[in-house]
Amino acid sequence: MLMTRLLWFAAAVALLLTACRDAPAVPLGADSSVFFPTQPVEADSYMGALFRGPLLVRDRCVLTGRAGDYSLPIWRKGFTAERAESGRIVVLDGEREIVAVEGETFEMGGGYTAEFYPGEKPRDVQVQRVEEWLGYSIPERCLSLDVYGIWIVGEI
């Protein structure tokens, strides 16, 4: 009887710890139902690669790209995500101007801080490095196998 209770207790603690790992420790913009990571500090300079493609929300994660080639963007400090009257997620910059709309193509500068393709550092090592920089965890649901990498947003 005692052993059964201990096993149930251990299982409950494991479930609680798993749930906590998926819960970011930072505000996620006005629409807290989606994971919308932002940079911990405003950078002095940014990478200059160009992304052109759609914004999408999948598994409660704000992503960019197309099927088989998704990226998780880390938005600049001060950016937020909100649900518009249309029901779609919009990304707002620090001046509250709309810079991207769910389902629409947009452009942004930046570059990959983590790329998940064979021959590179293991995925978990790269994710851990990004999480340490952010100061919070990235939910596993946002890094499925069809996510190519983590993009640091630059100029929009």
Secondary structure, DSSP 8 states (H G I E B T S, - for coil): -HHHHHHHHHHHHHHHHHHHHHS-SS---S-TTSB--B-SS--S----EEEEEEEEEETTEEEEEETTEEEEEEB-TT-EEEE-TTS-EEEE-TTS-EEEEBTSEEEEEEEEEEE-STTSS-HHHHHHHHHHHHTS---GGGG-TTEEEEEEE---
